[in-house]
């Protein structure tokens, strides 16, 4: 299993979808700087942005929670 921070997972999924930070930010209706802060674990998305983020990146809403690391390959991520 691979352990990733929330920011690492967001970045990985964004890149796999072929989106730039600006593209993703535009789809959510926020600034590119917000995406950068999420990816560097400087800040976290609020609930509304989290829902949009998970929809766009095809992640289940419970994948990103209050834990520091997300375990890929766990039942939550599969």
C-alpha positions as CSV (number, residue, x, y, z in Angstrom):
1,X,0.0,0.0,0.0
2,X,1.1,3.5,-0.8
3,X,0.7,6.2,1.9
4,X,0.1,9.7,0.5
5,X,-0.8,13.0,2.1
6,X,-4.0,14.6,1.0
7,X,-2.0,17.1,-1.1
8,X,0.0,14.3,-2.8
9,X,-3.2,12.5,-3.7
10,X,-4.8,15.7,-5.1
11,X,-1.8,16.4,-7.3
12,X,-1.5,12.8,-8.5
13,X,-5.2,12.6,-9.5
14,X,-5.1,16.1,-11.1
15,X,-2.1,15.1,-13.2
16,X,-3.7,11.8,-14.2
17,X,-6.7,13.7,-15.4
18,X,-4.4,15.9,-17.5
19,X,-5.4,19.1,-15.6
20,X,-3.2,22.0,-14.7
21,X,-3.7,23.7,-11.4
22,X,-5.4,26.6,-13.3
23,X,-7.8,24.2,-15.1
24,X,-8.8,22.5,-11.9
25,X,-9.2,25.9,-10.1
26,X,-11.4,27.2,-12.9
27,X,-13.7,24.2,-12.7
28,X,-14.1,24.6,-9.0
29,X,-14.4,28.4,-9.1
30,X,-11.3,29.2,-7.0
31,X,-7.8,30.5,-7.5
32,X,-4.8,28.5,-8.7
33,X,-3.1,29.5,-5.5
34,X,-5.7,27.6,-3.5
35,X,-5.0,24.4,-5.5
36,X,-1.3,24.9,-4.9
37,X,-1.9,25.3,-1.1
38,X,-3.9,22.1,-1.0
39,X,-1.3,20.2,-2.9
40,X,1.5,21.4,-0.6
41,X,-0.7,20.7,2.5
42,X,-0.6,24.4,3.5
43,X,-4.4,24.5,3.6
44,X,-7.3,22.2,3.1
45,X,-10.4,22.6,0.9
46,X,-13.7,23.6,2.7
47,X,-16.6,21.2,2.4
48,X,-18.1,22.6,-0.7
49,X,-14.8,22.7,-2.5
50,X,-14.0,19.2,-1.3
51,X,-17.2,17.9,-2.9
52,X,-16.4,19.6,-6.2
53,X,-12.8,18.4,-6.0
54,X,-13.8,14.8,-5.5
55,X,-16.4,14.9,-8.3
56,X,-13.8,16.3,-10.8
57,X,-11.0,14.0,-9.8
58,X,-13.3,10.9,-9.5
59,X,-12.5,10.4,-5.8
60,X,-15.0,9.1,-3.2
61,X,-15.9,11.9,-0.8
62,X,-14.6,9.9,2.2
63,X,-11.2,9.5,0.7
64,X,-10.0,12.8,2.1
65,X,-10.6,13.1,5.8
66,X,-8.9,14.4,8.9
67,X,-6.1,11.8,8.8
68,X,-2.7,13.0,7.7
69,X,-2.2,10.2,5.2
70,X,-4.5,8.4,2.8
71,X,-3.7,4.8,2.2
72,X,-4.2,3.8,-1.5
73,X,-5.2,0.3,-1.9
74,X,-7.4,0.3,1.2
75,X,-11.1,-0.4,1.0
76,X,-11.8,3.3,1.2
77,X,-9.8,4.0,-1.9
78,X,-10.7,1.0,-4.1
